[in-house]
Amino acid sequence: MLKSRCSILFGICLLEEIPTALLAYGHLKKSLRSDSFFGFTYFLLRVCLHSWLVYSVCFQLKDDERLSVVRFNFLITELLHVHWFTAWIRQQIRLSKENTVKAH
C-alpha cells in the first residue's frame, strides 16, 4: 500500500480491528465481556465497512491501476469476514440453545 501510495486504505482498515480489541479486553476483564456488542461491532466494521470498501475499490475506483492487488485482497478478506461472522452467529445460536436446556 505504501509503494502504490494508498496508505489511507490501511488507516481505514485499522478500524476493522476494534472488535478484536473489544474481544481481547473482554477476555482480560470478564465483567465487561459482551458477546452481543462484539458481534454488533464485528458486523458493522468488518462486514459492512469492508463491503463498502470492496464496493468503492472495485467499482468507484475501478480505473485506478494502483489498486489491482488491493482489490483482490479486499475481496478475499471480505469472504473471510463473512465466513467468520456466520460461524459466530452459529456459535451464539448453539450457546443460546445450551443455556435454554440448562435452565429447564
N, CA and C atoms as an extended XYZ file, in Angstrom:
312
Properties=species:S:1:pos:R:3:atomname:S:1:resname:S:1:resid:I:1 pbc="F F F"
N         0.821       -1.196        0.000 N   MET     1
C         0.000        0.000        0.000 CA  MET     1
C         0.863        1.258        0.000 C   MET     1
N         1.995        1.204        0.683 N   LEU     2
C         2.880        2.367        0.697 CA  LEU     2
C         3.492        2.604       -0.681 C   LEU     2
N         3.898        1.522       -1.319 N   LYS     3
C         4.513        1.632       -2.637 CA  LYS     3
C         3.557        2.252       -3.651 C   LYS     3
N         2.287        1.886       -3.559 N   SER     4
C         1.302        2.406       -4.512 CA  SER     4
C         0.610        3.675       -4.019 C   SER     4
N         1.090        4.220       -2.907 N   ARG     5
C         0.552        5.456       -2.324 CA  ARG     5
C        -0.947        5.337       -2.008 C   ARG     5
N        -1.293        4.254       -1.376 N   CYS     6
C        -2.689        4.007       -0.971 CA  CYS     6
C        -2.772        3.757        0.535 C   CYS     6
N        -1.895        4.378        1.302 N   SER     7
C        -1.828        4.086        2.734 CA  SER     7
C        -3.087        4.510        3.484 C   SER     7
N        -3.889        5.409        2.928 N   ILE     8
C        -5.142        5.793        3.593 CA  ILE     8
C        -6.057        4.578        3.754 C   ILE     8
N        -5.991        3.642        2.815 N   LEU     9
C        -6.795        2.422        2.930 CA  LEU     9
C        -6.361        1.595        4.135 C   LEU     9
N        -5.071        1.567        4.397 N   PHE    10
C        -4.572        0.852        5.573 CA  PHE    10
C        -5.136        1.488        6.844 C   PHE    10
N        -5.125        2.805        6.891 N   GLY    11
C        -5.675        3.517        8.054 CA  GLY    11
C        -7.151        3.218        8.261 C   GLY    11
N        -7.899        3.193        7.177 N   ILE    12
C        -9.333        2.886        7.275 CA  ILE    12
C        -9.529        1.445        7.752 C   ILE    12
N        -8.703        0.547        7.244 N   CYS    13
C        -8.832       -0.862        7.630 CA  CYS    13
C        -8.474       -1.096        9.096 C   CYS    13
N        -7.706       -0.209        9.693 N   LEU    14
C        -7.404       -0.350       11.122 CA  LEU    14
C        -8.675       -0.282       11.968 C   LEU    14
N        -9.693        0.415       11.492 N   LEU    15
C       -10.975        0.463       12.207 CA  LEU    15
C       -11.569       -0.928       12.376 C   LEU    15
N       -11.253       -1.806       11.442 N   GLU    16
C       -11.787       -3.167       11.500 CA  GLU    16
C       -11.223       -3.967       12.671 C   GLU    16
N       -10.193       -3.466       13.302 N   GLU    17
C        -9.589       -4.166       14.435 CA  GLU    17
C       -10.229       -3.810       15.777 C   GLU    17
N       -11.153       -2.880       15.777 N   ILE    18
C       -11.842       -2.516       17.027 CA  ILE    18
C       -12.541       -3.724       17.661 C   ILE    18
N       -13.272       -4.548       16.890 N   PRO    19
C       -13.889       -5.725       17.523 CA  PRO    19
C       -12.864       -6.666       18.162 C   PRO    19
N       -11.699       -6.791       17.559 N   THR    20
C       -10.653       -7.638       18.124 CA  THR    20
C       -10.181       -7.089       19.462 C   THR    20
N       -10.016       -5.782       19.533 N   ALA    21
C        -9.604       -5.147       20.792 CA  ALA    21
C       -10.674       -5.334       21.863 C   ALA    21
N       -11.948       -5.204       21.484 N   LEU    22
C       -13.045       -5.408       22.437 CA  LEU    22
C       -13.066       -6.853       22.946 C   LEU    22
N       -12.849       -7.784       22.041 N   LEU    23
C       -12.837       -9.195       22.418 CA  LEU    23
C       -11.683       -9.480       23.380 C   LEU    23
N       -10.517       -8.934       23.081 N   ALA    24
C        -9.353       -9.140       23.958 CA  ALA    24
C        -9.585       -8.504       25.326 C   ALA    24
N       -10.136       -7.299       25.350 N   TYR    25
C       -10.407       -6.629       26.618 CA  TYR    25
C       -11.426       -7.416       27.440 C   TYR    25
N       -12.454       -7.920       26.783 N   GLY    26
C       -13.449       -8.747       27.471 CA  GLY    26
C       -12.868      -10.045       27.985 C   GLY    26
N       -11.867      -10.542       27.305 N   HIS    27
C       -11.199      -11.761       27.765 CA  HIS    27
C       -10.376      -11.480       29.018 C   HIS    27
N        -9.785      -10.300       29.074 N   LEU    28
C        -8.977       -9.928       30.237 CA  LEU    28
C        -9.833       -9.517       31.428 C   LEU    28
N       -10.937       -8.856       31.149 N   LYS    29
C       -11.826       -8.370       32.217 CA  LYS    29
C       -13.227       -8.934       31.955 C   LYS    29
N       -13.469      -10.104       32.519 N   LYS    30
C       -14.694      -10.863       32.238 CA  LYS    30
C       -15.979      -10.087       32.507 C   LYS    30
N       -15.967       -9.194       33.487 N   SER    31
C       -17.192       -8.462       33.830 CA  SER    31
C       -17.619       -7.496       32.712 C   SER    31
N       -16.693       -7.136       31.844 N   LEU    32
C       -17.018       -6.219       30.748 CA  LEU    32
C       -17.209       -6.924       29.416 C   LEU    32
N       -17.170       -8.254       29.430 N   ARG    33
C       -17.342       -9.013       28.189 CA  ARG    33
C       -18.790       -8.933       27.730 C   ARG    33
N       -18.965       -8.661       26.449 N   SER    34
C       -20.297       -8.617       25.845 CA  SER    34
C       -20.227       -9.214       24.450 C   SER    34
N       -20.721      -10.443       24.338 N   ASP    35
C       -20.697      -11.102       23.030 CA  ASP    35
C       -21.557      -10.363       22.014 C   ASP    35
N       -22.680       -9.836       22.453 N   SER    36
C       -23.553       -9.143       21.505 CA  SER    36
C       -22.926       -7.832       21.022 C   SER    36
N       -22.218       -7.121       21.911 N   PHE    37
C       -21.551       -5.895       21.491 CA  PHE    37
C       -20.410       -6.212       20.531 C   PHE    37
N       -19.673       -7.281       20.823 N   PHE    38
C       -18.628       -7.726       19.903 CA  PHE    38
C       -19.236       -8.037       18.539 C   PHE    38
N       -20.325       -8.794       18.531 N   GLY    39
C       -20.967       -9.168       17.272 CA  GLY    39
C       -21.457       -7.958       16.496 C   GLY    39
N       -22.023       -6.992       17.218 N   PHE    40
C       -22.501       -5.771       16.575 CA  PHE    40
C       -21.342       -5.005       15.928 C   PHE    40
N       -20.257       -4.821       16.678 N   THR    41
C       -19.123       -4.079       16.126 CA  THR    41
C       -18.452       -4.863       15.000 C   THR    41
N       -18.414       -6.183       15.139 N   TYR    42
C       -17.828       -7.002       14.072 CA  TYR    42
C       -18.634       -6.847       12.795 C   TYR    42
N       -19.953       -6.954       12.917 N   PHE    43
C       -20.807       -6.821       11.738 CA  PHE    43
C       -20.677       -5.429       11.127 C   PHE    43
N       -20.717       -4.416       11.971 N   LEU    44
C       -20.655       -3.036       11.483 CA  LEU    44
C       -19.318       -2.724       10.806 C   LEU    44
N       -18.222       -3.122       11.437 N   LEU    45
C       -16.909       -2.729       10.932 CA  LEU    45
C       -16.278       -3.735        9.970 C   LEU    45
N       -16.388       -5.012       10.278 N   ARG    46
C       -15.711       -5.987        9.423 CA  ARG    46
C       -16.572       -6.459        8.265 C   ARG    46
N       -17.868       -6.412        8.413 N   VAL    47
C       -18.723       -6.840        7.303 CA  VAL    47
C       -19.213       -5.619        6.514 C   VAL    47
N       -19.876       -4.690        7.181 N   CYS    48
C       -20.449       -3.536        6.470 CA  CYS    48
C       -19.374       -2.575        5.946 C   CYS    48
N       -18.465       -2.147        6.804 N   LEU    49
C       -17.418       -1.226        6.361 CA  LEU    49
C       -16.564       -1.854        5.269 C   LEU    49
N       -16.210       -3.116        5.469 N   HIS    50
C       -15.373       -3.775        4.471 CA  HIS    50
C       -16.133       -3.959        3.159 C   HIS    50
N       -17.435       -4.221        3.229 N   SER    51
C       -18.236       -4.314        1.999 CA  SER    51
C       -18.213       -2.987        1.251 C   SER    51
N       -18.332       -1.900        2.000 N   TRP    52
C       -18.274       -0.582        1.380 CA  TRP    52
C       -16.904       -0.345        0.742 C   TRP    52
N       -15.843       -0.765        1.430 N   LEU    53
C       -14.505       -0.617        0.870 CA  LEU    53
C       -14.342       -1.434       -0.410 C   LEU    53
N       -14.846       -2.658       -0.397 N   VAL    54
C       -14.774       -3.505       -1.598 CA  VAL    54
C       -15.518       -2.838       -2.742 C   VAL    54
N       -16.717       -2.363       -2.460 N   TYR    55
C       -17.502       -1.681       -3.500 CA  TYR    55
C       -16.754       -0.464       -4.035 C   TYR    55
N       -16.218        0.339       -3.144 N   SER    56
C       -15.512        1.558       -3.557 CA  SER    56
C       -14.291        1.243       -4.408 C   SER    56
N       -13.495        0.287       -3.957 N   VAL    57
C       -12.256       -0.038       -4.661 CA  VAL    57
C       -12.535       -0.745       -5.987 C   VAL    57
N       -13.559       -1.589       -6.012 N   CYS    58
C       -13.827       -2.365       -7.230 CA  CYS    58
C       -14.670       -1.615       -8.259 C   CYS    58
N       -15.547       -0.742       -7.812 N   PHE    59
C       -16.467       -0.109       -8.759 CA  PHE    59
C       -16.272        1.397       -8.901 C   PHE    59
N       -16.082        2.087       -7.800 N   GLN    60
C       -15.922        3.534       -7.895 CA  GLN    60
C       -14.516        3.927       -8.322 C   GLN    60
N       -13.534        3.134       -7.954 N   LEU    61
C       -12.139        3.429       -8.297 CA  LEU    61
C       -11.598        2.388       -9.274 C   LEU    61
N       -12.457        1.878      -10.126 N   LYS    62
C       -12.076        0.757      -10.995 CA  LYS    62
C       -10.988        1.099      -12.001 C   LYS    62
N       -10.797        2.366      -12.319 N   ASP    63
C        -9.776        2.744      -13.305 CA  ASP    63
C        -8.407        3.020      -12.685 C   ASP    63
N        -8.312        2.941      -11.379 N   ASP    64
C        -7.041        3.207      -10.702 CA  ASP    64
C        -6.202        1.924      -10.700 C   ASP    64
N        -5.185        1.903      -11.519 N   GLU    65
C        -4.345        0.712      -11.671 CA  GLU    65
C        -3.565        0.371      -10.409 C   GLU    65
N        -3.344        1.331       -9.532 N   ARG    66
C        -2.589        1.073       -8.302 CA  ARG    66
C        -3.309        0.089       -7.397 C   ARG    66
N        -4.596       -0.074       -7.591 N   LEU    67
C        -5.413       -0.843       -6.650 CA  LEU    67
C        -5.670       -2.289       -7.076 C   LEU    67
N        -5.002       -2.782       -8.084 N   SER    68
C        -5.294       -4.146       -8.557 CA  SER    68
C        -5.061       -5.197       -7.469 C   SER    68
N        -3.948       -5.119       -6.763 N   VAL    69
C        -3.663       -6.072       -5.685 CA  VAL    69
C        -4.616       -5.831       -4.514 C   VAL    69
N        -4.904       -4.579       -4.228 N   VAL    70
C        -5.816       -4.231       -3.127 CA  VAL    70
C        -7.199       -4.822       -3.397 C   VAL    70
N        -7.668       -4.734       -4.625 N   ARG    71
C        -8.993       -5.292       -4.977 CA  ARG    71
C        -9.060       -6.777       -4.636 C   ARG    71
N        -8.066       -7.521       -5.072 N   PHE    72
C        -8.039       -8.956       -4.814 CA  PHE    72
C        -8.011       -9.233       -3.314 C   PHE    72
N        -7.128       -8.550       -2.587 N   ASN    73
C        -7.026       -8.766       -1.146 CA  ASN    73
C        -8.311       -8.398       -0.423 C   ASN    73
N        -8.935       -7.301       -0.818 N   PHE    74
C       -10.187       -6.891       -0.179 CA  PHE    74
C       -11.298       -7.906       -0.426 C   PHE    74
N       -11.385       -8.433       -1.633 N   LEU    75
C       -12.423       -9.432       -1.932 CA  LEU    75
C       -12.227      -10.700       -1.108 C   LEU    75
N       -10.996      -11.192       -1.043 N   ILE    76
C       -10.709      -12.404       -0.265 CA  ILE    76
C       -10.987      -12.154        1.217 C   ILE    76
N       -10.576      -11.001        1.699 N   THR    77
C       -10.789      -10.666        3.107 CA  THR    77
C       -12.272      -10.541        3.428 C   THR    77
N       -13.046       -9.988        2.511 N   GLU    78
C       -14.498       -9.876        2.731 CA  GLU    78
C       -15.129      -11.253        2.894 C   GLU    78
N       -14.728      -12.173        2.049 N   LEU    79
C       -15.248      -13.543        2.164 CA  LEU    79
C       -14.891      -14.149        3.521 C   LEU    79
N       -13.689      -13.905        3.974 N   LEU    80
C       -13.257      -14.421        5.270 CA  LEU    80
C       -14.059      -13.794        6.412 C   LEU    80
N       -14.271      -12.480        6.359 N   HIS    81
C       -15.059      -11.811        7.397 CA  HIS    81
C       -16.487      -12.360        7.457 C   HIS    81
N       -17.096      -12.548        6.312 N   VAL    82
C       -18.469      -13.086        6.279 CA  VAL    82
C       -18.486      -14.513        6.807 C   VAL    82
N       -17.493      -15.307        6.445 N   HIS    83
C       -17.411      -16.686        6.941 CA  HIS    83
C       -17.291      -16.702        8.468 C   HIS    83
N       -16.383      -15.876        9.012 N   TRP    84
C       -16.207      -15.825       10.464 CA  TRP    84
C       -17.460      -15.321       11.166 C   TRP    84
N       -18.128      -14.336       10.592 N   PHE    85
C       -19.339      -13.810       11.224 CA  PHE    85
C       -20.446      -14.858       11.222 C   PHE    85
N       -20.570      -15.586       10.135 N   THR    86
C       -21.559      -16.665       10.069 CA  THR    86
C       -21.266      -17.735       11.117 C   THR    86
N       -19.997      -18.078       11.279 N   ALA    87
C       -19.615      -19.061       12.306 CA  ALA    87
C       -19.922      -18.531       13.702 C   ALA    87
N       -19.706      -17.241       13.929 N   TRP    88
C       -20.004      -16.640       15.234 CA  TRP    88
C       -21.508      -16.697       15.511 C   TRP    88
N       -22.324      -16.411       14.513 N   ILE    89
C       -23.785      -16.484       14.685 CA  ILE    89
C       -24.198      -17.906       15.036 C   ILE    89
N       -23.656      -18.879       14.321 N   ARG    90
C       -23.977      -20.286       14.628 CA  ARG    90
C       -23.586      -20.635       16.064 C   ARG    90
N       -22.429      -20.152       16.497 N   GLN    91
C       -21.977      -20.409       17.863 CA  GLN    91
C       -22.945      -19.779       18.868 C   GLN    91
N       -23.379      -18.555       18.618 N   GLN    92
C       -24.289      -17.884       19.538 CA  GLN    92
C       -25.634      -18.610       19.607 C   GLN    92
N       -26.109      -19.113       18.492 N   ILE    93
C       -27.361      -19.888       18.483 CA  ILE    93
C       -27.194      -21.173       19.288 C   ILE    93
N       -26.060      -21.851       19.078 N   ARG    94
C       -25.794      -23.091       19.822 CA  ARG    94
C       -25.702      -22.821       21.317 C   ARG    94
N       -24.989      -21.767       21.700 N   LEU    95
C       -24.861      -21.431       23.125 CA  LEU    95
C       -26.207      -21.048       23.731 C   LEU    95
N       -27.024      -20.358       22.963 N   SER    96
C       -28.342      -19.979       23.454 CA  SER    96
C       -29.208      -21.218       23.701 C   SER    96
N       -29.130      -22.170       22.795 N   LYS    97
C       -29.890      -23.425       22.965 CA  LYS    97
C       -29.382      -24.200       24.178 C   LYS    97
N       -28.060      -24.240       24.354 N   GLU    98
C       -27.490      -24.953       25.507 CA  GLU    98
C       -27.908      -24.295       26.814 C   GLU    98
N       -27.952      -22.976       26.860 N   ASN    99
C       -28.380      -22.263       28.059 CA  ASN    99
C       -29.851      -22.491       28.338 C   ASN    99
N       -30.660      -22.602       27.287 N   THR   100
C       -32.079      -22.875       27.458 CA  THR   100
C       -32.292      -24.267       28.038 C   THR   100
N       -31.547      -25.238       27.559 N   VAL   101
C       -31.650      -26.626       28.045 CA  VAL   101
C       -31.206      -26.692       29.509 C   VAL   101
N       -30.134      -26.005       29.856 N   LYS   102
C       -29.648      -25.998       31.229 CA  LYS   102
C       -30.633      -25.322       32.183 C   LYS   102
N       -31.376      -24.359       31.692 N   ALA   103
C       -32.324      -23.641       32.529 CA  ALA   103
C       -33.546      -24.493       32.880 C   ALA   103
N       -33.822      -25.490       32.054 N   HIS   104
C       -35.014      -26.329       32.312 CA  HIS   104
C       -34.661      -27.505       33.111 C   HIS   104
